[in-house]
Amino acid sequence: MTEPYTPITKEMAAQILNVSKRTIDNWLADGSIVQPQAIGRRVYWHPQIFYAWLDLRLGINCDTTSIPRPIQGKPRGRPRATLRRTCH
């Protein structure tokens, strides 16, 4: 038997990440965040998938074999020259 859980809504994800719902929409559009599953007109993340994605983004080592990876979009904005520092 599985343990009950509360799926994460877009509103909850925005609150957890301290961003607006519009930012979540933008991240979904450019593939920066793992895609949720639609149930009716709403979208939900399974908590294990959401927090595994968050751990991955924060650089925490975890078992990522079962985590769907976000699609990498093309770079946004104008390319910038990088500063090269040389040690003397």
Sequence and secondary structure as in RCSB ss.txt:
>XXXX:A:sequence
MTEPYTPITKEMAAQILNVSKRTIDNWLADGSIVQPQAIGRRVYWHPQIFYAWLDLRLGINCDTTSIPRPIQGKP
RGRPRATLRRTCH
>XXXX:A:secstr
       EEHHHHHHHHTS HHHHHHHHHHT S   EEETTEEEE HHHHHHHHHHHTT     TTS        
 S           
